[in-house]
């Protein structure tokens, strides 16, 4: 038989241990070119700019 706990774990201690398992939201910042929200340190999906330079072509296909 394996090791067993001597006492019951309280709810508070159990949930504090699991506190880091929660999901976190992405950090969003405003794009300096178009002003829409984008993930930090990534190319803007709307205009294709990153750090003031055009990285992707986002021309609309008609």
N, CA, C and O atoms as CSV, one atom per row, in Angstrom:
chain,resi,resn,atom,element,x,y,z
A,1,UNK,N,N,0.851,-1.180,0.000
A,1,UNK,CA,C,0.000,0.000,0.000
A,1,UNK,C,C,0.892,1.237,0.000
A,1,UNK,O,O,1.866,1.300,0.750
A,2,UNK,N,N,0.569,2.211,-0.828
A,2,UNK,CA,C,1.392,3.404,-0.965
A,2,UNK,C,C,1.194,4.389,0.176
A,2,UNK,O,O,0.369,4.168,1.063
A,3,UNK,N,N,1.948,5.467,0.151
A,3,UNK,CA,C,1.811,6.476,1.211
A,3,UNK,C,C,0.463,7.196,1.125
A,3,UNK,O,O,-0.018,7.524,0.040
A,4,UNK,N,N,-0.117,7.425,2.266
A,4,UNK,CA,C,-1.410,8.105,2.340
A,4,UNK,C,C,-1.270,9.363,3.185
A,4,UNK,O,O,-0.425,9.411,4.078
A,5,UNK,N,N,-2.089,10.392,2.918
A,5,UNK,CA,C,-2.010,11.608,3.727
A,5,UNK,C,C,-2.496,11.367,5.155
A,5,UNK,O,O,-3.432,10.601,5.383
A,6,UNK,N,N,-1.846,12.032,6.112
A,6,UNK,CA,C,-2.239,11.879,7.516
A,6,UNK,C,C,-3.541,12.600,7.809
A,6,UNK,O,O,-4.351,12.151,8.620
A,7,UNK,N,N,-3.733,13.755,7.119
A,7,UNK,CA,C,-4.930,14.558,7.381
A,7,UNK,C,C,-5.584,14.979,6.067
A,7,UNK,O,O,-4.961,14.975,5.006
A,8,UNK,N,N,-6.868,15.345,6.178
A,8,UNK,CA,C,-7.601,15.813,5.005
A,8,UNK,C,C,-7.046,17.159,4.549
A,8,UNK,O,O,-6.753,18.026,5.373
A,9,UNK,N,N,-6.902,17.331,3.229
A,9,UNK,CA,C,-6.447,18.601,2.659
A,9,UNK,C,C,-7.624,19.570,2.625
A,9,UNK,O,O,-8.695,19.222,2.128
A,10,UNK,N,N,-7.440,20.772,3.144
A,10,UNK,CA,C,-8.528,21.751,3.127
A,10,UNK,C,C,-8.773,22.238,1.697
A,10,UNK,O,O,-7.902,22.135,0.834
A,11,UNK,N,N,-9.962,22.764,1.467
A,11,UNK,CA,C,-10.297,23.278,0.137
A,11,UNK,C,C,-9.375,24.421,-0.269
A,11,UNK,O,O,-8.960,24.508,-1.425
A,12,UNK,N,N,-9.061,25.281,0.666
A,12,UNK,CA,C,-8.215,26.443,0.379
A,12,UNK,C,C,-6.820,26.000,-0.066
A,12,UNK,O,O,-6.274,26.533,-1.032
A,13,UNK,N,N,-6.251,25.031,0.637
A,13,UNK,CA,C,-4.911,24.544,0.292
A,13,UNK,C,C,-4.925,23.837,-1.063
A,13,UNK,O,O,-3.981,23.954,-1.845
A,14,UNK,N,N,-6.007,23.104,-1.329
A,14,UNK,CA,C,-6.131,22.395,-2.602
A,14,UNK,C,C,-6.238,23.380,-3.760
A,14,UNK,O,O,-5.566,23.209,-4.778
A,15,UNK,N,N,-7.074,24.412,-3.621
A,15,UNK,CA,C,-7.268,25.362,-4.704
A,15,UNK,C,C,-6.065,26.284,-4.885
A,15,UNK,O,O,-5.807,26.744,-5.997
A,16,UNK,N,N,-5.324,26.562,-3.811
A,16,UNK,CA,C,-4.098,27.342,-3.957
A,16,UNK,C,C,-3.057,26.565,-4.744
A,16,UNK,O,O,-2.300,27.153,-5.517
A,17,UNK,N,N,-3.009,25.268,-4.560
A,17,UNK,CA,C,-2.065,24.449,-5.299
A,17,UNK,C,C,-2.417,24.419,-6.785
A,17,UNK,O,O,-1.527,24.363,-7.633
A,18,UNK,N,N,-3.706,24.456,-7.100
A,18,UNK,CA,C,-4.148,24.391,-8.491
A,18,UNK,C,C,-4.298,25.779,-9.118
A,18,UNK,O,O,-4.831,25.893,-10.222
A,19,UNK,N,N,-3.854,26.803,-8.459
A,19,UNK,CA,C,-4.075,28.171,-8.902
A,19,UNK,C,C,-3.401,28.466,-10.240
A,19,UNK,O,O,-3.914,29.273,-11.016
A,20,UNK,N,N,-2.272,27.835,-10.523
A,20,UNK,CA,C,-1.553,28.123,-11.761
A,20,UNK,C,C,-2.140,27.392,-12.965
A,20,UNK,O,O,-1.670,27.599,-14.083
A,21,UNK,N,N,-3.147,26.550,-12.776
A,21,UNK,CA,C,-3.741,25.797,-13.877
A,21,UNK,C,C,-4.779,26.596,-14.657
A,21,UNK,O,O,-5.267,26.130,-15.687
A,22,UNK,N,N,-5.123,27.789,-14.183
A,22,UNK,CA,C,-6.169,28.565,-14.852
A,22,UNK,C,C,-5.668,29.118,-16.191
A,22,UNK,O,O,-4.466,29.296,-16.390
A,23,UNK,N,N,-6.596,29.384,-17.091
A,23,UNK,CA,C,-6.265,29.953,-18.397
A,23,UNK,C,C,-6.080,31.457,-18.264
A,23,UNK,O,O,-6.724,32.101,-17.435
A,24,UNK,N,N,-5.194,32.012,-19.089
A,24,UNK,CA,C,-4.966,33.451,-19.071
A,24,UNK,C,C,-5.310,34.033,-20.439
A,24,UNK,O,O,-5.205,33.349,-21.457
A,25,UNK,N,N,-5.715,35.281,-20.454
A,25,UNK,CA,C,-6.045,35.955,-21.696
A,25,UNK,C,C,-4.779,36.453,-22.385
A,25,UNK,O,O,-3.771,36.729,-21.734
A,26,UNK,N,N,-4.846,36.562,-23.706
A,26,UNK,CA,C,-3.721,37.114,-24.450
A,26,UNK,C,C,-3.581,38.595,-24.146
A,26,UNK,O,O,-4.576,39.290,-23.944
A,27,UNK,N,N,-2.348,39.075,-24.113
A,27,UNK,CA,C,-2.090,40.489,-23.875
A,27,UNK,C,C,-2.279,41.226,-25.198
A,27,UNK,O,O,-1.492,41.041,-26.127
A,28,UNK,N,N,-3.314,42.057,-25.291
A,28,UNK,CA,C,-3.617,42.778,-26.520
A,28,UNK,C,C,-3.159,44.225,-26.403
A,28,UNK,O,O,-3.303,44.848,-25.351
A,29,UNK,N,N,-2.608,44.753,-27.490
A,29,UNK,CA,C,-2.177,46.145,-27.553
A,29,UNK,C,C,-2.747,46.763,-28.823
A,29,UNK,O,O,-3.158,46.051,-29.739
A,30,UNK,N,N,-2.769,48.077,-28.871
A,30,UNK,CA,C,-3.248,48.773,-30.065
A,30,UNK,C,C,-2.162,48.803,-31.128
A,30,UNK,O,O,-0.992,49.039,-30.827
A,31,UNK,N,N,-2.554,48.563,-32.365
A,31,UNK,CA,C,-1.617,48.645,-33.490
A,31,UNK,C,C,-1.289,50.112,-33.716
A,31,UNK,O,O,-2.180,50.961,-33.706
A,32,UNK,N,N,-0.011,50.411,-33.920
A,32,UNK,CA,C,0.402,51.799,-34.125
A,32,UNK,C,C,0.005,52.307,-35.495
A,32,UNK,O,O,-0.046,53.519,-35.704
A,33,UNK,N,N,-0.280,51.418,-36.439
A,33,UNK,CA,C,-0.624,51.833,-37.799
A,33,UNK,C,C,-2.139,51.997,-37.977
A,33,UNK,O,O,-2.603,53.063,-38.380
A,34,UNK,N,N,-2.910,50.945,-37.677
A,34,UNK,CA,C,-4.353,50.997,-37.944
A,34,UNK,C,C,-5.185,51.252,-36.687
A,34,UNK,O,O,-6.353,51.623,-36.804
A,35,UNK,N,N,-4.624,51.066,-35.490
A,35,UNK,CA,C,-5.347,51.355,-34.262
A,35,UNK,C,C,-6.228,50.235,-33.752
A,35,UNK,O,O,-6.962,50.430,-32.783
A,36,UNK,N,N,-6.179,49.051,-34.381
A,36,UNK,CA,C,-6.974,47.918,-33.912
A,36,UNK,C,C,-6.155,47.099,-32.929
A,36,UNK,O,O,-4.928,47.197,-32.894
A,37,UNK,N,N,-6.844,46.288,-32.127
A,37,UNK,CA,C,-6.154,45.463,-31.149
A,37,UNK,C,C,-5.480,44.274,-31.830
A,37,UNK,O,O,-6.034,43.671,-32.748
A,38,UNK,N,N,-4.264,43.948,-31.360
A,38,UNK,CA,C,-3.510,42.816,-31.874
A,38,UNK,C,C,-2.732,42.209,-30.718
A,38,UNK,O,O,-2.507,42.890,-29.717
A,39,UNK,N,N,-2.306,40.932,-30.823
A,39,UNK,CA,C,-1.459,40.346,-29.785
A,39,UNK,C,C,-0.108,41.061,-29.733
A,39,UNK,O,O,0.424,41.457,-30.770
A,40,UNK,N,N,0.440,41.225,-28.546
A,40,UNK,CA,C,1.709,41.924,-28.384
A,40,UNK,C,C,2.838,41.154,-29.059
A,40,UNK,O,O,2.836,39.923,-29.046
A,41,UNK,N,N,3.794,41.852,-29.643
A,41,UNK,CA,C,4.990,41.299,-30.285
A,41,UNK,C,C,4.651,40.399,-31.463
A,41,UNK,O,O,5.371,39.439,-31.737
A,42,UNK,N,N,3.552,40.701,-32.171
A,42,UNK,CA,C,3.179,39.936,-33.352
A,42,UNK,C,C,2.735,40.895,-34.445
A,42,UNK,O,O,2.377,42.040,-34.171
A,43,UNK,N,N,2.760,40.425,-35.674
A,43,UNK,CA,C,2.320,41.219,-36.815
A,43,UNK,C,C,0.822,41.445,-36.711
A,43,UNK,O,O,0.077,40.539,-36.336
A,44,UNK,N,N,0.378,42.653,-37.042
A,44,UNK,CA,C,-1.044,42.975,-37.004
A,44,UNK,C,C,-1.757,42.199,-38.117
A,44,UNK,O,O,-1.365,42.309,-39.279
A,45,UNK,N,N,-2.796,41.415,-37.791
A,45,UNK,CA,C,-3.494,40.660,-38.830
A,45,UNK,C,C,-4.334,41.544,-39.749
A,45,UNK,O,O,-4.684,41.124,-40.851
A,46,UNK,N,N,-4.659,42.750,-39.318
A,46,UNK,CA,C,-5.491,43.641,-40.123
A,46,UNK,C,C,-4.689,44.353,-41.210
A,46,UNK,O,O,-5.086,44.351,-42.375
A,47,UNK,N,N,-3.556,44.965,-40.832
A,47,UNK,CA,C,-2.811,45.788,-41.792
A,47,UNK,C,C,-1.467,45.187,-42.185
A,47,UNK,O,O,-0.882,45.630,-43.174
A,48,UNK,N,N,-0.948,44.196,-41.453
A,48,UNK,CA,C,0.306,43.555,-41.811
A,48,UNK,C,C,1.541,44.312,-41.367
A,48,UNK,O,O,2.637,44.006,-41.836
A,49,UNK,N,N,1.408,45.290,-40.481
A,49,UNK,CA,C,2.552,46.069,-40.010
A,49,UNK,C,C,3.077,45.486,-38.701
A,49,UNK,O,O,2.315,44.959,-37.891
A,50,UNK,N,N,4.405,45.589,-38.508
A,50,UNK,CA,C,5.029,45.229,-37.236
A,50,UNK,C,C,6.135,46.235,-36.962
A,50,UNK,O,O,7.043,46.392,-37.778
A,51,UNK,N,N,6.072,46.905,-35.844
A,51,UNK,CA,C,7.086,47.868,-35.417
A,51,UNK,C,C,7.293,48.976,-36.459
A,51,UNK,O,O,8.414,49.436,-36.673
A,52,UNK,N,N,6.207,49.391,-37.097
A,52,UNK,CA,C,6.266,50.501,-38.043
A,52,UNK,C,C,6.677,50.136,-39.450
A,52,UNK,O,O,6.793,51.027,-40.291
A,53,UNK,N,N,6.907,48.860,-39.751
A,53,UNK,CA,C,7.288,48.440,-41.103
A,53,UNK,C,C,6.298,47.420,-41.627
A,53,UNK,O,O,5.769,46.607,-40.869
A,54,UNK,N,N,6.048,47.465,-42.938
A,54,UNK,CA,C,5.131,46.526,-43.577
A,54,UNK,C,C,5.829,45.176,-43.720
A,54,UNK,O,O,6.884,45.068,-44.346
A,55,UNK,N,N,5.223,44.157,-43.130
A,55,UNK,CA,C,5.806,42.814,-43.159
A,55,UNK,C,C,4.997,41.903,-44.073
A,55,UNK,O,O,5.570,41.114,-44.825
A,56,UNK,N,N,3.682,42.001,-44.018
A,56,UNK,CA,C,2.800,41.162,-44.831
A,56,UNK,C,C,1.962,42.012,-45.759
A,56,UNK,O,O,1.574,43.127,-45.411
A,57,UNK,N,N,1.680,41.485,-46.947
A,57,UNK,CA,C,0.736,42.139,-47.841
A,57,UNK,C,C,-0.661,41.663,-47.491
A,57,UNK,O,O,-0.934,40.463,-47.505
A,58,UNK,N,N,-1.541,42.592,-47.179
A,58,UNK,CA,C,-2.920,42.228,-46.843
A,58,UNK,C,C,-3.874,42.893,-47.820
A,58,UNK,O,O,-4.881,43.481,-47.424
A,59,UNK,N,N,-3.545,42.791,-49.098
A,59,UNK,CA,C,-4.420,43.350,-50.131
A,59,UNK,C,C,-5.670,42.511,-50.223
A,59,UNK,O,O,-5.609,41.282,-50.182
A,60,UNK,N,N,-6.805,43.174,-50.346
A,60,UNK,CA,C,-8.071,42.459,-50.447
A,60,UNK,C,C,-8.225,41.902,-51.849
A,60,UNK,O,O,-8.052,42.623,-52.831
A,61,UNK,N,N,-8.551,40.611,-51.945
A,61,UNK,CA,C,-8.781,39.978,-53.249
A,61,UNK,C,C,-10.248,40.152,-53.612
A,61,UNK,O,O,-11.135,39.902,-52.796
A,62,UNK,N,N,-10.491,40.577,-54.831
A,62,UNK,CA,C,-11.880,40.805,-55.269
A,62,UNK,C,C,-12.274,39.834,-56.345
A,62,UNK,O,O,-13.404,39.878,-56.832
